[in-house]
Amino acid sequence: MTQLEQIERRLQALEDAEAIRNLKAQYAALCDAQYDADGIAALFTEDALWESPALGRFEGREAIRGFFRSASGIFSFAIHYSLNGHIEVRGDTARARWYLFMPCTVAEGNQAVWRAGIDHETYARVDGVWMFKHKRSEPLMSVPYAAGWAPDRFV
């Protein structure tokens, strides 16, 4: 491989990682905009999988869209902070791990809650565009704002 080919490959990997960061940011923005179900679903491949131990498992773009149509009934307010992303690109597939910090309001009872977890994700490039293939949440805490997380990380 020539030096120019090596540089092109490295540049492509950087561009791909940046596209995935932008995909993740777009997902967070759509979640924080009252869970725009159509916008969120468009970020996933047709056969994608979205899963969370607390919220369920949804296979396929239409099931994911269906879940997000009701998500604002679960969280009436949320801010998704995706932190410390570690992205590994391999051709037209990639994977990443992100820490999630999510101050939110649970609609039932109008309760302010601190939520945190780790998002494990895989991506596929479809027709030149990076999309979510699998998104799995690993909860680290979910506690009332007033109580904090010191006494108990999961309420």
PyMOL commands that place a pseudoatom at each C-alpha (Angstrom):
pseudoatom trace, name=CA, resn=MET, resi=1, chain=A, elem=C, hetatm=0, pos=[0.000, 0.000, 0.000]
pseudoatom trace, name=CA, resn=THR, resi=2, chain=A, elem=C, hetatm=0, pos=[1.398, 3.383, -0.966]
pseudoatom trace, name=CA, resn=GLN, resi=3, chain=A, elem=C, hetatm=0, pos=[1.733, 6.262, 1.447]
pseudoatom trace, name=CA, resn=LEU, resi=4, chain=A, elem=C, hetatm=0, pos=[-1.074, 8.087, -0.365]
pseudoatom trace, name=CA, resn=GLU, resi=5, chain=A, elem=C, hetatm=0, pos=[-3.371, 5.054, -0.009]
pseudoatom trace, name=CA, resn=GLN, resi=6, chain=A, elem=C, hetatm=0, pos=[-2.555, 4.875, 3.703]
pseudoatom trace, name=CA, resn=ILE, resi=7, chain=A, elem=C, hetatm=0, pos=[-3.420, 8.554, 4.133]
pseudoatom trace, name=CA, resn=GLU, resi=8, chain=A, elem=C, hetatm=0, pos=[-6.676, 8.093, 2.193]
pseudoatom trace, name=CA, resn=ARG, resi=9, chain=A, elem=C, hetatm=0, pos=[-7.627, 5.127, 4.379]
pseudoatom trace, name=CA, resn=ARG, resi=10, chain=A, elem=C, hetatm=0, pos=[-6.867, 7.053, 7.584]
pseudoatom trace, name=CA, resn=LEU, resi=11, chain=A, elem=C, hetatm=0, pos=[-8.816, 10.076, 6.340]
pseudoatom trace, name=CA, resn=GLN, resi=12, chain=A, elem=C, hetatm=0, pos=[-11.796, 7.872, 5.469]
pseudoatom trace, name=CA, resn=ALA, resi=13, chain=A, elem=C, hetatm=0, pos=[-11.753, 6.351, 8.972]
pseudoatom trace, name=CA, resn=LEU, resi=14, chain=A, elem=C, hetatm=0, pos=[-11.755, 9.847, 10.511]
pseudoatom trace, name=CA, resn=GLU, resi=15, chain=A, elem=C, hetatm=0, pos=[-14.618, 10.972, 8.258]
pseudoatom trace, name=CA, resn=ASP, resi=16, chain=A, elem=C, hetatm=0, pos=[-16.585, 7.820, 9.117]
pseudoatom trace, name=CA, resn=ALA, resi=17, chain=A, elem=C, hetatm=0, pos=[-16.100, 8.305, 12.861]
pseudoatom trace, name=CA, resn=GLU, resi=18, chain=A, elem=C, hetatm=0, pos=[-17.230, 11.928, 12.551]
pseudoatom trace, name=CA, resn=ALA, resi=19, chain=A, elem=C, hetatm=0, pos=[-20.324, 10.860, 10.603]
pseudoatom trace, name=CA, resn=ILE, resi=20, chain=A, elem=C, hetatm=0, pos=[-21.158, 8.389, 13.387]
pseudoatom trace, name=CA, resn=ARG, resi=21, chain=A, elem=C, hetatm=0, pos=[-20.705, 11.122, 16.036]
pseudoatom trace, name=CA, resn=ASN, resi=22, chain=A, elem=C, hetatm=0, pos=[-23.118, 13.278, 14.040]
pseudoatom trace, name=CA, resn=LEU, resi=23, chain=A, elem=C, hetatm=0, pos=[-25.574, 10.370, 13.786]
pseudoatom trace, name=CA, resn=LYS, resi=24, chain=A, elem=C, hetatm=0, pos=[-25.437, 9.966, 17.572]
pseudoatom trace, name=CA, resn=ALA, resi=25, chain=A, elem=C, hetatm=0, pos=[-25.941, 13.718, 18.081]
pseudoatom trace, name=CA, resn=GLN, resi=26, chain=A, elem=C, hetatm=0, pos=[-28.905, 13.710, 15.699]
pseudoatom trace, name=CA, resn=TYR, resi=27, chain=A, elem=C, hetatm=0, pos=[-30.465, 10.790, 17.604]
pseudoatom trace, name=CA, resn=ALA, resi=28, chain=A, elem=C, hetatm=0, pos=[-30.081, 12.681, 20.911]
pseudoatom trace, name=CA, resn=ALA, resi=29, chain=A, elem=C, hetatm=0, pos=[-31.543, 15.879, 19.452]
pseudoatom trace, name=CA, resn=LEU, resi=30, chain=A, elem=C, hetatm=0, pos=[-34.575, 14.013, 18.094]
pseudoatom trace, name=CA, resn=CYS, resi=31, chain=A, elem=C, hetatm=0, pos=[-35.101, 12.274, 21.446]
pseudoatom trace, name=CA, resn=ASP, resi=32, chain=A, elem=C, hetatm=0, pos=[-34.889, 15.632, 23.212]
pseudoatom trace, name=CA, resn=ALA, resi=33, chain=A, elem=C, hetatm=0, pos=[-37.448, 17.099, 20.768]
pseudoatom trace, name=CA, resn=GLN, resi=34, chain=A, elem=C, hetatm=0, pos=[-40.286, 15.093, 22.345]
pseudoatom trace, name=CA, resn=TYR, resi=35, chain=A, elem=C, hetatm=0, pos=[-39.097, 11.847, 20.746]
pseudoatom trace, name=CA, resn=ASP, resi=36, chain=A, elem=C, hetatm=0, pos=[-39.670, 12.526, 17.054]
pseudoatom trace, name=CA, resn=ALA, resi=37, chain=A, elem=C, hetatm=0, pos=[-40.571, 8.935, 16.147]
pseudoatom trace, name=CA, resn=ASP, resi=38, chain=A, elem=C, hetatm=0, pos=[-40.316, 9.332, 12.373]
pseudoatom trace, name=CA, resn=GLY, resi=39, chain=A, elem=C, hetatm=0, pos=[-37.000, 11.163, 12.594]
pseudoatom trace, name=CA, resn=ILE, resi=40, chain=A, elem=C, hetatm=0, pos=[-35.548, 8.622, 15.002]
pseudoatom trace, name=CA, resn=ALA, resi=41, chain=A, elem=C, hetatm=0, pos=[-36.752, 5.627, 12.974]
pseudoatom trace, name=CA, resn=ALA, resi=42, chain=A, elem=C, hetatm=0, pos=[-35.102, 7.059, 9.853]
pseudoatom trace, name=CA, resn=LEU, resi=43, chain=A, elem=C, hetatm=0, pos=[-31.710, 6.744, 11.593]
pseudoatom trace, name=CA, resn=PHE, resi=44, chain=A, elem=C, hetatm=0, pos=[-32.037, 2.939, 11.862]
pseudoatom trace, name=CA, resn=THR, resi=45, chain=A, elem=C, hetatm=0, pos=[-31.609, 0.206, 9.258]
pseudoatom trace, name=CA, resn=GLU, resi=46, chain=A, elem=C, hetatm=0, pos=[-34.762, -1.686, 8.252]
pseudoatom trace, name=CA, resn=ASP, resi=47, chain=A, elem=C, hetatm=0, pos=[-33.730, -4.699, 10.363]
pseudoatom trace, name=CA, resn=ALA, resi=48, chain=A, elem=C, hetatm=0, pos=[-32.265, -2.772, 13.309]
pseudoatom trace, name=CA, resn=LEU, resi=49, chain=A, elem=C, hetatm=0, pos=[-32.621, -3.767, 16.946]
pseudoatom trace, name=CA, resn=TRP, resi=50, chain=A, elem=C, hetatm=0, pos=[-33.141, -1.283, 19.815]
pseudoatom trace, name=CA, resn=GLU, resi=51, chain=A, elem=C, hetatm=0, pos=[-33.135, -2.676, 23.341]
pseudoatom trace, name=CA, resn=SER, resi=52, chain=A, elem=C, hetatm=0, pos=[-33.149, -1.528, 26.932]
pseudoatom trace, name=CA, resn=PRO, resi=53, chain=A, elem=C, hetatm=0, pos=[-33.738, -3.739, 29.996]
pseudoatom trace, name=CA, resn=ALA, resi=54, chain=A, elem=C, hetatm=0, pos=[-36.043, -1.082, 31.463]
pseudoatom trace, name=CA, resn=LEU, resi=55, chain=A, elem=C, hetatm=0, pos=[-37.950, -0.127, 28.296]
pseudoatom trace, name=CA, resn=GLY, resi=56, chain=A, elem=C, hetatm=0, pos=[-38.082, -3.206, 26.063]
pseudoatom trace, name=CA, resn=ARG, resi=57, chain=A, elem=C, hetatm=0, pos=[-36.753, -4.783, 22.884]
pseudoatom trace, name=CA, resn=PHE, resi=58, chain=A, elem=C, hetatm=0, pos=[-37.851, -3.562, 19.452]
pseudoatom trace, name=CA, resn=GLU, resi=59, chain=A, elem=C, hetatm=0, pos=[-36.848, -5.353, 16.255]
pseudoatom trace, name=CA, resn=GLY, resi=60, chain=A, elem=C, hetatm=0, pos=[-37.080, -3.583, 12.917]
pseudoatom trace, name=CA, resn=ARG, resi=61, chain=A, elem=C, hetatm=0, pos=[-37.503, 0.069, 11.978]
pseudoatom trace, name=CA, resn=GLU, resi=62, chain=A, elem=C, hetatm=0, pos=[-41.300, -0.011, 12.304]
pseudoatom trace, name=CA, resn=ALA, resi=63, chain=A, elem=C, hetatm=0, pos=[-41.196, -1.486, 15.819]
pseudoatom trace, name=CA, resn=ILE, resi=64, chain=A, elem=C, hetatm=0, pos=[-38.641, 1.169, 16.802]
pseudoatom trace, name=CA, resn=ARG, resi=65, chain=A, elem=C, hetatm=0, pos=[-40.902, 3.883, 15.347]
pseudoatom trace, name=CA, resn=GLY, resi=66, chain=A, elem=C, hetatm=0, pos=[-43.835, 2.454, 17.314]
pseudoatom trace, name=CA, resn=PHE, resi=67, chain=A, elem=C, hetatm=0, pos=[-41.912, 2.549, 20.575]
pseudoatom trace, name=CA, resn=PHE, resi=68, chain=A, elem=C, hetatm=0, pos=[-40.814, 6.149, 20.081]
pseudoatom trace, name=CA, resn=ARG, resi=69, chain=A, elem=C, hetatm=0, pos=[-44.373, 7.241, 19.277]
pseudoatom trace, name=CA, resn=SER, resi=70, chain=A, elem=C, hetatm=0, pos=[-45.161, 6.518, 22.927]
pseudoatom trace, name=CA, resn=ALA, resi=71, chain=A, elem=C, hetatm=0, pos=[-41.816, 7.549, 24.479]
pseudoatom trace, name=CA, resn=SER, resi=72, chain=A, elem=C, hetatm=0, pos=[-42.944, 11.068, 25.395]
pseudoatom trace, name=CA, resn=GLY, resi=73, chain=A, elem=C, hetatm=0, pos=[-45.625, 9.377, 27.498]
pseudoatom trace, name=CA, resn=ILE, resi=74, chain=A, elem=C, hetatm=0, pos=[-42.788, 7.773, 29.465]
pseudoatom trace, name=CA, resn=PHE, resi=75, chain=A, elem=C, hetatm=0, pos=[-40.415, 10.751, 29.609]
pseudoatom trace, name=CA, resn=SER, resi=76, chain=A, elem=C, hetatm=0, pos=[-42.093, 14.148, 29.361]
pseudoatom trace, name=CA, resn=PHE, resi=77, chain=A, elem=C, hetatm=0, pos=[-38.675, 15.841, 29.356]
pseudoatom trace, name=CA, resn=ALA, resi=78, chain=A, elem=C, hetatm=0, pos=[-35.172, 14.547, 28.710]
pseudoatom trace, name=CA, resn=ILE, resi=79, chain=A, elem=C, hetatm=0, pos=[-31.708, 15.741, 27.823]
pseudoatom trace, name=CA, resn=HIS, resi=80, chain=A, elem=C, hetatm=0, pos=[-29.462, 13.018, 26.363]
pseudoatom trace, name=CA, resn=TYR, resi=81, chain=A, elem=C, hetatm=0, pos=[-25.761, 13.600, 26.942]
pseudoatom trace, name=CA, resn=SER, resi=82, chain=A, elem=C, hetatm=0, pos=[-23.628, 11.094, 25.018]
pseudoatom trace, name=CA, resn=LEU, resi=83, chain=A, elem=C, hetatm=0, pos=[-20.107, 11.115, 26.414]
pseudoatom trace, name=CA, resn=ASN, resi=84, chain=A, elem=C, hetatm=0, pos=[-16.733, 9.422, 25.935]
pseudoatom trace, name=CA, resn=GLY, resi=85, chain=A, elem=C, hetatm=0, pos=[-17.638, 7.815, 22.633]
pseudoatom trace, name=CA, resn=HIS, resi=86, chain=A, elem=C, hetatm=0, pos=[-15.242, 5.093, 21.564]
pseudoatom trace, name=CA, resn=ILE, resi=87, chain=A, elem=C, hetatm=0, pos=[-15.788, 4.336, 17.863]
pseudoatom trace, name=CA, resn=GLU, resi=88, chain=A, elem=C, hetatm=0, pos=[-14.187, 1.531, 15.859]
pseudoatom trace, name=CA, resn=VAL, resi=89, chain=A, elem=C, hetatm=0, pos=[-14.762, 1.585, 12.090]
pseudoatom trace, name=CA, resn=ARG, resi=90, chain=A, elem=C, hetatm=0, pos=[-14.211, -1.488, 9.917]
pseudoatom trace, name=CA, resn=GLY, resi=91, chain=A, elem=C, hetatm=0, pos=[-15.154, -0.775, 6.317]
pseudoatom trace, name=CA, resn=ASP, resi=92, chain=A, elem=C, hetatm=0, pos=[-18.934, -0.411, 6.061]
pseudoatom trace, name=CA, resn=THR, resi=93, chain=A, elem=C, hetatm=0, pos=[-19.580, -1.466, 9.663]
pseudoatom trace, name=CA, resn=ALA, resi=94, chain=A, elem=C, hetatm=0, pos=[-18.656, 0.108, 12.964]
pseudoatom trace, name=CA, resn=ARG, resi=95, chain=A, elem=C, hetatm=0, pos=[-19.262, -0.203, 16.656]
pseudoatom trace, name=CA, resn=ALA, resi=96, chain=A, elem=C, hetatm=0, pos=[-19.140, 2.236, 19.520]
pseudoatom trace, name=CA, resn=ARG, resi=97, chain=A, elem=C, hetatm=0, pos=[-19.604, 2.529, 23.241]
pseudoatom trace, name=CA, resn=TRP, resi=98, chain=A, elem=C, hetatm=0, pos=[-20.978, 5.719, 24.769]
pseudoatom trace, name=CA, resn=TYR, resi=99, chain=A, elem=C, hetatm=0, pos=[-21.714, 6.802, 28.317]
pseudoatom trace, name=CA, resn=LEU, resi=100, chain=A, elem=C, hetatm=0, pos=[-25.207, 8.257, 28.598]
pseudoatom trace, name=CA, resn=PHE, resi=101, chain=A, elem=C, hetatm=0, pos=[-26.180, 10.832, 31.213]
pseudoatom trace, name=CA, resn=MET, resi=102, chain=A, elem=C, hetatm=0, pos=[-29.869, 11.708, 31.035]
pseudoatom trace, name=CA, resn=PRO, resi=103, chain=A, elem=C, hetatm=0, pos=[-31.552, 14.131, 33.421]
pseudoatom trace, name=CA, resn=CYS, resi=104, chain=A, elem=C, hetatm=0, pos=[-35.243, 13.633, 32.708]
pseudoatom trace, name=CA, resn=THR, resi=105, chain=A, elem=C, hetatm=0, pos=[-38.806, 13.852, 33.951]
pseudoatom trace, name=CA, resn=VAL, resi=106, chain=A, elem=C, hetatm=0, pos=[-40.777, 10.632, 34.194]
pseudoatom trace, name=CA, resn=ALA, resi=107, chain=A, elem=C, hetatm=0, pos=[-44.272, 11.505, 32.966]
pseudoatom trace, name=CA, resn=GLU, resi=108, chain=A, elem=C, hetatm=0, pos=[-46.021, 9.286, 35.516]
pseudoatom trace, name=CA, resn=GLY, resi=109, chain=A, elem=C, hetatm=0, pos=[-45.952, 11.324, 38.699]
pseudoatom trace, name=CA, resn=ASN, resi=110, chain=A, elem=C, hetatm=0, pos=[-44.042, 14.186, 37.010]
pseudoatom trace, name=CA, resn=GLN, resi=111, chain=A, elem=C, hetatm=0, pos=[-40.874, 13.017, 38.772]
pseudoatom trace, name=CA, resn=ALA, resi=112, chain=A, elem=C, hetatm=0, pos=[-37.406, 14.401, 38.053]
pseudoatom trace, name=CA, resn=VAL, resi=113, chain=A, elem=C, hetatm=0, pos=[-34.922, 11.541, 37.636]
pseudoatom trace, name=CA, resn=TRP, resi=114, chain=A, elem=C, hetatm=0, pos=[-31.194, 11.090, 37.103]
pseudoatom trace, name=CA, resn=ARG, resi=115, chain=A, elem=C, hetatm=0, pos=[-30.493, 8.290, 34.601]
pseudoatom trace, name=CA, resn=ALA, resi=116, chain=A, elem=C, hetatm=0, pos=[-27.138, 7.025, 33.397]
pseudoatom trace, name=CA, resn=GLY, resi=117, chain=A, elem=C, hetatm=0, pos=[-25.974, 4.063, 31.397]
pseudoatom trace, name=CA, resn=ILE, resi=118, chain=A, elem=C, hetatm=0, pos=[-23.711, 2.747, 28.690]
pseudoatom trace, name=CA, resn=ASP, resi=119, chain=A, elem=C, hetatm=0, pos=[-24.929, 2.541, 25.094]
pseudoatom trace, name=CA, resn=HIS, resi=120, chain=A, elem=C, hetatm=0, pos=[-23.441, -0.323, 23.075]
pseudoatom trace, name=CA, resn=GLU, resi=121, chain=A, elem=C, hetatm=0, pos=[-24.049, 0.308, 19.373]
pseudoatom trace, name=CA, resn=THR, resi=122, chain=A, elem=C, hetatm=0, pos=[-23.281, -1.116, 15.969]
pseudoatom trace, name=CA, resn=TYR, resi=123, chain=A, elem=C, hetatm=0, pos=[-23.700, 0.741, 12.714]
pseudoatom trace, name=CA, resn=ALA, resi=124, chain=A, elem=C, hetatm=0, pos=[-23.895, -0.034, 9.015]
pseudoatom trace, name=CA, resn=ARG, resi=125, chain=A, elem=C, hetatm=0, pos=[-23.204, 2.184, 6.052]
pseudoatom trace, name=CA, resn=VAL, resi=126, chain=A, elem=C, hetatm=0, pos=[-26.279, 1.937, 3.789]
pseudoatom trace, name=CA, resn=ASP, resi=127, chain=A, elem=C, hetatm=0, pos=[-26.073, 3.632, 0.384]
pseudoatom trace, name=CA, resn=GLY, resi=128, chain=A, elem=C, hetatm=0, pos=[-23.225, 5.776, 1.700]
pseudoatom trace, name=CA, resn=VAL, resi=129, chain=A, elem=C, hetatm=0, pos=[-25.031, 6.828, 4.904]
pseudoatom trace, name=CA, resn=TRP, resi=130, chain=A, elem=C, hetatm=0, pos=[-24.205, 5.601, 8.422]
pseudoatom trace, name=CA, resn=MET, resi=131, chain=A, elem=C, hetatm=0, pos=[-27.207, 4.184, 10.307]
pseudoatom trace, name=CA, resn=PHE, resi=132, chain=A, elem=C, hetatm=0, pos=[-27.838, 2.408, 13.596]
pseudoatom trace, name=CA, resn=LYS, resi=133, chain=A, elem=C, hetatm=0, pos=[-27.924, -1.380, 13.272]
pseudoatom trace, name=CA, resn=HIS, resi=134, chain=A, elem=C, hetatm=0, pos=[-28.141, -2.320, 16.960]
pseudoatom trace, name=CA, resn=LYS, resi=135, chain=A, elem=C, hetatm=0, pos=[-28.520, -0.093, 20.002]
pseudoatom trace, name=CA, resn=ARG, resi=136, chain=A, elem=C, hetatm=0, pos=[-28.404, -1.704, 23.449]
pseudoatom trace, name=CA, resn=SER, resi=137, chain=A, elem=C, hetatm=0, pos=[-28.563, 0.212, 26.713]
pseudoatom trace, name=CA, resn=GLU, resi=138, chain=A, elem=C, hetatm=0, pos=[-26.830, -0.993, 29.855]
pseudoatom trace, name=CA, resn=PRO, resi=139, chain=A, elem=C, hetatm=0, pos=[-28.332, 0.887, 32.823]
pseudoatom trace, name=CA, resn=LEU, resi=140, chain=A, elem=C, hetatm=0, pos=[-25.991, 2.228, 35.503]
pseudoatom trace, name=CA, resn=MET, resi=141, chain=A, elem=C, hetatm=0, pos=[-28.505, 4.211, 37.577]
pseudoatom trace, name=CA, resn=SER, resi=142, chain=A, elem=C, hetatm=0, pos=[-32.037, 5.566, 37.636]
pseudoatom trace, name=CA, resn=VAL, resi=143, chain=A, elem=C, hetatm=0, pos=[-32.861, 7.544, 40.768]
pseudoatom trace, name=CA, resn=PRO, resi=144, chain=A, elem=C, hetatm=0, pos=[-35.145, 10.415, 41.805]
pseudoatom trace, name=CA, resn=TYR, resi=145, chain=A, elem=C, hetatm=0, pos=[-33.473, 13.807, 41.506]
pseudoatom trace, name=CA, resn=ALA, resi=146, chain=A, elem=C, hetatm=0, pos=[-34.191, 14.712, 45.141]
pseudoatom trace, name=CA, resn=ALA, resi=147, chain=A, elem=C, hetatm=0, pos=[-32.850, 11.448, 46.570]
pseudoatom trace, name=CA, resn=GLY, resi=148, chain=A, elem=C, hetatm=0, pos=[-29.704, 11.248, 44.465]
pseudoatom trace, name=CA, resn=TRP, resi=149, chain=A, elem=C, hetatm=0, pos=[-27.797, 8.062, 43.716]
pseudoatom trace, name=CA, resn=ALA, resi=150, chain=A, elem=C, hetatm=0, pos=[-25.844, 7.553, 46.945]
pseudoatom trace, name=CA, resn=PRO, resi=151, chain=A, elem=C, hetatm=0, pos=[-28.486, 5.519, 48.836]
pseudoatom trace, name=CA, resn=ASP, resi=152, chain=A, elem=C, hetatm=0, pos=[-29.571, 3.349, 45.898]
pseudoatom trace, name=CA, resn=ARG, resi=153, chain=A, elem=C, hetatm=0, pos=[-28.681, 3.472, 42.189]
pseudoatom trace, name=CA, resn=PHE, resi=154, chain=A, elem=C, hetatm=0, pos=[-31.936, 1.892, 40.987]
pseudoatom trace, name=CA, resn=VAL, resi=155, chain=A, elem=C, hetatm=0, pos=[-35.338, 2.802, 42.383]
for i in range(1, 155): cmd.bond("trace and resi %d" % i, "trace and resi %d" % (i + 1))
show_as sticks, trace
zoom trace
